[in-house]
Amino acid sequence: QVQLVESGGDLVQAGGSLRLSCTASGSIFRVYTMAWYRQAPGKQRELVAGITRAETTNYADSVKGRFTIARDNAKNTVYLQMNVLKTEEKGVYYCNADIEPRSEARTTKTIWGQGTQVTVSS
């Protein structure tokens, strides 16, 4: 039962900040790249930020300088610190991870969390 669970979504005013968390659990040997995606109503899911196990990061151009992704490998957890939030950045934020399960050594699977709602008011 490998799964990702997100938390931290909330209602926030434009210009405010929020921190999201995502933890992988289950029979996992190792978690590789982790990432955050956003899906607004009626729109395609898009990459917000990603981070490798070695903590190399990448961001969507629209969030550079305002968002920060970080991880704790010992806890299999990834965070997304979002600052100066804009109304257009509302939506469901999904956690994504590439994992190597203990039951299937030397294989990699991509899993998704259920998402956490972020609402940004004007």
Residue pairs with C-beta under 8 A, 6 or more apart in sequence:
1 25
1 26
1 27
2 24
2 25
2 26
2 27
2 28
2 99
2 101
2 109
2 111
3 24
3 25
3 26
3 111
3 113
4 22
4 23
4 24
4 25
4 95
4 96
4 97
4 111
4 112
4 113
5 22
5 23
5 25
5 113
5 114
6 20
6 21
6 22
6 93
6 94
6 95
6 113
6 114
6 115
6 116
7 20
7 21
7 22
7 116
8 18
8 19
8 20
8 21
8 116
9 18
9 20
9 92
9 93
9 116
9 117
9 118
10 18
10 118
10 119
11 119
11 121
12 18
12 85
12 118
12 119
12 120
12 121
13 120
13 121
13 122
14 85
14 86
14 87
14 120
14 121
14 122
15 84
15 85
16 85
16 120
17 81
17 82
17 83
17 84
17 85
18 82
18 85
18 118
19 79
19 80
19 81
19 82
20 36
20 79
20 80
20 82
20 93
20 95
20 116
20 118
21 77
21 78
21 79
22 34
22 36
22 77
22 78
22 79
22 95
22 97
22 113
23 75
23 76
23 77
24 31
24 34
24 76
24 77
24 97
24 99
24 111
25 76
26 101
27 101
27 102
27 103
28 76
28 99
28 100
28 101
28 102
29 99
29 100
29 101
29 102
29 105
30 53
30 99
30 100
31 53
31 73
31 76
31 97
31 98
31 99
31 100
32 52
32 53
32 97
32 98
32 99
32 100
32 108
33 50
33 51
33 52
33 53
33 97
33 98
34 50
34 51
34 71
34 78
34 95
34 96
34 97
34 98
35 47
35 48
35 49
35 50
35 51
35 69
35 78
35 95
35 96
35 97
36 47
36 48
36 49
36 50
36 69
36 78
36 80
36 93
36 94
36 95
36 96
37 45
37 46
37 47
37 48
37 93
37 94
37 96
38 45
38 46
38 48
38 89
38 91
38 92
38 93
38 94
38 118
39 45
39 46
39 91
39 92
39 94
39 115
40 88
40 90
40 91
41 91
43 91
45 94
46 60
47 60
48 59
48 60
48 63
48 67
48 80
48 93
49 57
49 58
49 59
49 60
49 63
49 67
49 69
49 80
50 57
50 58
50 69
51 57
51 58
51 69
51 70
51 71
51 78
53 71
53 73
55 70
55 71
57 69
59 67
59 69
63 82
63 89
66 82
66 83
66 84
67 80
67 81
67 82
67 83
68 80
68 81
68 83
69 78
69 79
69 80
69 81
70 78
70 79
70 81
71 77
71 78
71 79
72 78
72 79
78 95
78 97
80 93
82 89
82 118
85 118
85 120
86 120
87 120
87 121
87 122
88 120
89 118
89 120
90 118
90 119
90 120
91 117
91 118
92 115
92 116
92 117
92 118
93 115
93 116
93 117
93 118
94 112
94 113
94 114
94 115
95 112
95 113
96 110
96 111
96 112
96 113
97 110
97 111
98 108
98 109
98 110
99 108
99 109
99 110
99 111
100 106
100 107
100 108
100 109
101 107
101 109
